[in-house]
Amino acid sequence: MTKFCKIQLKSTQEGMKSFIFQDTYITDPTLDETGRYPVDPKKYYGLSDSQIKEMKDSNIPLFEKQVDDYKNVTGSKL
């Protein structure tokens, strides 16, 4: 049986994978929609393992280009 996820990932102009959650573009699924609090992307957003991996593989290099210490600044677990 295949489980279908309601969230559809889209690519931003910068090449990041994102989705809309409560009218907010999410590019880091390990943080809530405010970008301040760590969350479990499976439980909080309902993402699949493959969606999390796709976002991680696409977005981390772009985040790291923008801010060398992105994880230290945001607390992201990506």
Buried (B, 14 or more C-beta within 10 A) or exposed (E): EEEEEEBEBEEEEEEBBBBEBEEEEBBBBBBBBEEEEBBEBEEBBEBBEEBBEBBBEBBBEBBEEEEEEBBEEBEBBB
